[in-house]
C-alpha cells in the first residue's frame, strides 16, 4: 500500500485516499460502491456517511492536483 502525505483535517480519509488512488491509477473514476465501503467502515468514528464522503471527495481533488 502506498503512503500519502495527508493534511491534518483530511487524516480521516486515509482509506478513501487509498481506494481512490487505486482507481485513478487504473484509469477509472471512483465509484459510489467504493466510497460506501470506505465510509461505512469508519462512520462510527467520524460521523454521518454523507459528510464523510464529501470531505473525502474534496481531499481526492486536492490529491489529484498534487500528484
Secondary structure, DSSP 4 states (H G I P E B T S, - for coil): -------GGGGGGHHHHHHHHHHHHTT-PPPHHHHHHHHHHHHHHH--HHHHHHHHHHHHHHHHHH-
